[in-house]
Amino acid sequence: MKMMSMGYHHRHVNEFQVDHSNGFTVWLLLIVKSAAVFVIDGVEHCIKPNTVIMFRSDSRYSYYPAEAVYYDDWIQFLPEEDGCELFDALHLRTDVPYTFSVTEDLSQHIRKMCGEFYSESPFRFNITVLMFQILLFRIAEKLANITIKSETLSELQMIGSIGAPLSRLPTEIRRVQAIAEIHDEIFRWADRKWTVDEMAERTGLSRSRFQHLYREIYGQSVSADIAESRMNYAKRLLSETSLSVRDIAFKVGYSGYTNFVRKFTEIVGCSPRDYRNQSK
């Protein structure tokens, strides 16, 4: 798979129009954030915000805003053989609008992809390909409305008639998906006691390889994400409850009060008590 270009939250005025009625040179993935009119194979569709749609290079389509201002996220790419296999395995169809209740999570993922794609990192193209694979899994997850189990991914077979079992997907893709699942759980369950050994075993990677790949995908270490998740939860508890700082430290996964206060001050820039006073 090859990433060609991408953009996050682009603003277009009502004169904006895209015409690929004779096809385009690359594939296109769009997250439509404003009402728009799409003409696909000669058929007009009124597209609502929070719609994901993908086009092949030979797709015939055009689109324009339905309102004064139009916003979207977009990725231009070439799937190559491995990408086509993944699209088939996840049962993701092109030329079909998928409208969801929320797409902000997908949009933020593309924002991070753009940051990586346009960075000076020598590995930026490799990293954005991995991030794009995760994005496709996230779209498939929304379509299936299920929780993907990273150990087997067997639930994805509920998406539809899939020609080959997902267990036959390339090992690297399954490992990336397992890392993505761990990343989501870190921010979903801030008080969980995580160990790198446990996470590495779950992904089928060595401890050092897991840490390296996690940092490549998300731009910071897994321990930094765990700390960030815990501090976000702590800030919420400090603002919204009357729990003592010591109780909050325990609730967000710290066994020692002093360690919690030190880490909170390091990340947030002030002590927990000062943060509580400022948030009142």
C-alpha positions in Angstrom: 0.0 0.0 0.0 1.3 3.5 -0.8 0.1 6.8 0.6 0.1 9.6 -2.0 -1.4 12.7 -0.2 -3.8 13.5 2.6 -5.5 16.4 4.4 -7.3 17.0 7.6 -10.4 19.2 8.2 -10.1 21.1 4.9 -12.4 24.0 4.4 -14.0 24.6 0.9 -16.5 27.3 -0.1 -19.5 26.7 -2.2 -17.7 27.2 -5.5 -15.7 24.1 -4.7 -16.3 21.1 -7.0 -14.5 17.9 -7.7 -15.1 16.1 -11.1 -13.7 12.7 -11.5 -16.5 11.5 -13.8 -13.9 9.8 -16.0 -11.9 8.3 -13.1 -8.9 9.5 -11.2 -5.2 8.5 -11.0 -5.4 7.3 -7.4 -7.9 5.8 -4.9 -9.6 8.3 -2.5 -10.9 7.9 1.0 -13.1 10.8 2.3 -14.6 11.7 5.6 -17.4 14.1 4.7 -18.1 16.6 7.6 -20.7 18.8 5.9 -23.7 18.1 3.7 -22.7 17.5 0.1 -24.0 16.2 -3.2 -22.2 13.3 -4.8 -22.9 11.9 -8.2 -21.6 8.3 -8.4 -22.0 6.4 -11.7 -24.5 8.9 -12.8 -26.7 8.6 -9.6 -27.1 11.6 -7.3 -26.7 11.1 -3.6 -27.4 13.7 -0.9 -24.6 13.0 1.6 -24.9 13.8 5.3 -22.1 14.8 7.6 -20.2 11.9 9.3 -20.1 9.9 6.1 -17.1 7.8 5.0 -16.8 7.0 1.3 -14.0 5.4 -0.7 -13.4 5.5 -4.5 -11.2 3.4 -6.7 -9.1 5.0 -9.4 -11.6 3.8 -12.0 -14.7 5.0 -10.0 -16.7 7.6 -11.8 -17.8 10.3 -9.4 -18.1 14.1 -8.7 -19.2 16.1 -5.7 -19.9 19.6 -4.5 -21.1 21.3 -1.3 -24.8 21.4 -0.4 -24.2 24.4 1.9 -22.0 27.5 1.8 -19.0 25.8 3.4 -17.9 22.2 3.1 -15.3 20.4 5.3 -13.7 17.0 4.8 -10.7 14.8 5.6 -9.1 13.0 2.6 -6.5 10.4 1.8 -5.2 9.6 -1.7 -3.5 6.3 -1.9 -2.6 3.3 -4.1 -3.8 0.0 -2.5 -1.5 -2.4 -4.4 -2.0 -6.1 -3.8 -1.8 -6.1 0.0 -4.3 -3.2 0.3 -6.8 -4.9 -2.0 -6.6 -8.1 0.2 -7.3 -6.0 3.3 -10.3 -4.3 1.7 -11.7 -7.6 0.7 -11.1 -9.2 4.1 -12.8 -6.3 5.9 -15.6 -6.3 3.4 -15.2 -2.6 2.7 -17.0 -1.6 -0.5 -16.0 1.3 -2.7 -18.5 3.8 -4.2 -20.8 3.3 -1.2 -21.5 6.0 1.4 -21.3 4.8 5.0 -22.9 7.3 7.4 -22.2 7.0 11.1 -23.5 8.9 14.2 -19.9 10.0 15.0 -16.7 10.1 12.9 -14.6 12.4 15.2 -12.4 9.4 16.2 -11.7 8.6 12.6 -11.0 12.3 11.9 -8.5 12.6 14.7 -6.8 9.5 13.5 -6.3 11.2 10.1 -5.0 14.3 11.8 -2.3 12.2 13.4 -1.6 10.5 10.1 -1.1 14.0 8.5 1.3 15.0 11.2 3.3 11.9 10.5 3.1 12.0 6.7 4.3 15.6 6.5 7.0 15.1 9.2 10.8 14.8 8.6 10.8 11.2 10.0 12.7 8.8 7.8 10.0 6.2 8.5 7.0 8.5 7.9 5.8 6.5 4.9 6.0 3.2 6.7 4.3 4.6 9.7 1.4 6.2 7.8 0.8 2.9 5.9 0.4 1.1 9.3 -1.9 3.9 10.6 -4.0 3.7 7.4 -4.4 0.0 8.0 -5.6 0.7 11.5 -8.1 3.3 10.1 -9.6 0.7 7.8 -10.0 -1.7 10.8 -11.7 1.1 12.7 -14.2 1.8 9.8 -14.9 -2.0 9.6 -15.5 -2.1 13.4 -18.0 0.7 13.1 -19.8 -1.0 10.3 -20.0 -4.3 12.2 -20.8 -2.5 15.5 -18.8 -5.1 17.4 -15.8 -5.1 19.7 -12.8 -6.6 17.9 -10.9 -9.2 19.9 -7.3 -8.7 19.0 -6.4 -12.3 19.8 -8.3 -13.8 16.9 -10.2 -11.0 15.0 -12.8 -13.7 14.3 -15.7 -11.3 15.1 -14.9 -9.4 11.9 -16.2 -12.3 9.9 -19.6 -11.1 11.0 -19.2 -8.1 8.7 -20.3 -10.2 5.7 -19.3 -13.0 3.4 -15.5 -12.9 3.5 -13.6 -15.2 1.1 -10.6 -16.0 3.3 -10.5 -16.3 7.1 -9.1 -13.2 8.8 -6.6 -15.4 10.5 -4.9 -15.6 7.1 -4.3 -11.9 7.0 -0.6 -10.9 7.0 0.8 -11.3 10.5 2.0 -7.7 10.6 -1.5 -6.4 10.0 -2.9 -8.5 12.8 -0.2 -7.3 15.1 -0.9 -3.7 14.3 -4.6 -4.2 15.0 -3.7 -5.8 18.3 -1.6 -2.7 19.2 -4.5 -0.4 18.2 -6.8 -2.4 20.5 -4.4 -2.0 23.4 -4.1 1.8 22.6 -7.9 2.2 22.8 -8.1 0.2 26.0 -5.4 2.3 27.6 -7.6 5.4 27.1 -10.8 3.6 27.9 -9.7 2.0 31.2 -7.3 4.5 32.8 -7.1 2.6 36.1 -6.0 -0.7 34.7 -2.7 -2.1 35.8 -0.7 -2.5 32.6 2.6 -4.3 32.1 4.7 -4.1 28.9 5.3 -7.9 29.1 1.6 -8.6 29.1 1.0 -6.2 26.2 3.9 -7.6 24.2 2.7 -11.2 24.7 -0.8 -10.2 23.6 0.5 -8.9 20.3 2.9 -11.8 19.7 5.9 -9.4 19.7 9.0 -9.2 21.9 9.0 -6.6 24.6 11.4 -4.3 22.7 9.7 -4.8 19.3 6.3 -4.0 20.8 7.6 -0.8 22.4 9.3 0.2 19.2 6.3 -0.4 17.0 3.9 1.3 19.4 6.1 4.4 19.4 6.3 4.3 15.6 2.5 4.3 15.3 1.4 6.7 18.0 4.4 9.0 18.3 5.2 8.4 21.9 5.9 5.5 24.2 3.2 3.2 25.7 4.2 4.3 29.2 3.6 8.0 28.2 0.2 7.1 26.9 -0.7 5.2 30.1 0.4 8.2 32.2 -1.5 10.6 29.9 -4.7 8.5 30.2 -4.4 8.4 34.0 -3.9 12.1 34.2 -6.9 12.9 32.0 -9.0 10.7 34.3 -7.5 12.3 37.4 -8.2 15.8 36.0 -11.9 14.8 35.5 -12.1 13.4 39.0 -10.5 16.5 40.5 -13.0 18.8 38.6 -16.2 16.7 39.0 -15.9 15.0 42.4 -15.0 15.7 46.0 -12.7 12.7 46.3 -9.5 13.4 48.1 -6.3 13.5 46.1 -5.1 10.3 47.9 -8.3 8.5 46.8 -8.0 9.8 43.3 -4.3 8.6 43.1 -5.5 5.1 44.0 -8.5 5.3 41.7 -6.4 6.1 38.6 -4.0 3.2 39.2 -1.2 4.6 41.5 -0.4 2.7 44.7 1.6 5.6 46.1 0.3 9.1 46.7 3.7 10.8 46.2 4.3 9.1 42.9 0.9 10.3 41.7 1.5 13.9 42.7 4.9 14.0 41.1 3.7 12.6 37.8 0.6 14.8 37.8 2.7 17.9 38.3 5.2 16.8 35.7 2.5 16.2 33.0 -0.2 18.9 33.9 2.2 21.6 35.1 0.6 22.1 38.5 -0.2 20.1 41.6 -3.5 18.2 41.9 -4.7 20.6 44.6 -3.9 23.6 42.5 -5.6 22.1 39.5 -8.8 21.5 41.6 -8.7 25.1 42.8 -8.3 26.4 39.3 -11.1 24.3 37.9 -13.7 25.6 40.4 
